Amino acid sequence: MSGTASSLAMPAAAPAASPPALAVRDLSLSINGIEMVDGIDVSVGAGEVLAIVGESGCGKSLTAQAIMRLLPRAVRQGRGRIELAGENISTLSERQMRRVRGRRMSMIFQEPQAALDPLSTVGAQVAEATGLRGRAARDAVLRMLTEVGISDPARRIDQYPFELSGGMCQRVMIATALVARPLVLVADEPTTALDVTIQAQILDLLRNLAAERGTAIVLITHDMGVVADVADRVAVMYAGRIAESGPTGELFRAPRHPYTALLLAALPRLDDAPKSRLAVIEGRVPTPAEFPPGCRFSSRCPLADDHCRAVQPPLRDMGAGHLSACWHAEEVR
């Protein structure tokens, strides 16, 4: 009898895979009925850096604001959902979201000196995110300021933002965002206002935080050099849609969308001849009112044909997690 039972025993089920730290599913955003962001699908796992890259106005910052549920009043979310560790936060009330922001997900803004309160000390602003009081709060702030590389934190904690450099203010913003150890950090152009040396330090800091703390980082940028330096995966946006996504090394080595290929070709290289002309992408980005029914890059694309202009290309799997929204992806060089 026991032998029969043994022979009929079912194999143990494999453990279910953990959901990503953050997932954006089919996100659509509009202003006055005009779609600005259309069908965005991205996800990022713990300890991973995902870069969302694209030109100004492509919708990447709107996407970041939607993730944090901080959209301007004029912007409406149509379809889509935002999932934090598998939980749909798109339906949470503003009161519920205030308990999520800063604790489970945080954001670094473009202009640190504008985002910080000029009338409040550095320590008070970082401490506000801890939920602690008194000595415990001060100790937590000192540890965090030290962790993000701020020199002489015991003095800086009582200073005001105007007494600090731009790089120091950015580190304070990062400390404020990370002091509660969130699952997800959204960094919207975190190095735009900084000089090259400070940019490198901030990017190293973000990369180390992802590796050491397991924080999932969504990096919003227009700089392909930053993407190459920091990101594990990249999603390239154009005119409100994702044109291509995949592992950073694979996408840089073999782009499968004409827009990505032209962006990479336009990057200056050390072996370029002196005063040589940089490659350019002819034409201009269409306004939302001008978006064609097909591929939104079709008016500037060297491979476009009538089918491209009439029918929207889906994101197709090119292998190894590399996706391209191009009817001619195999022809891209």
Order of alpha helices (4+ residues) and beta strands (2+ residues): alpha-beta-beta-beta-alpha-beta-beta-beta-alpha-beta-alpha-alpha-alpha-alpha-alpha-beta-alpha-beta-alpha-beta-beta-alpha-alpha-alpha-beta-beta
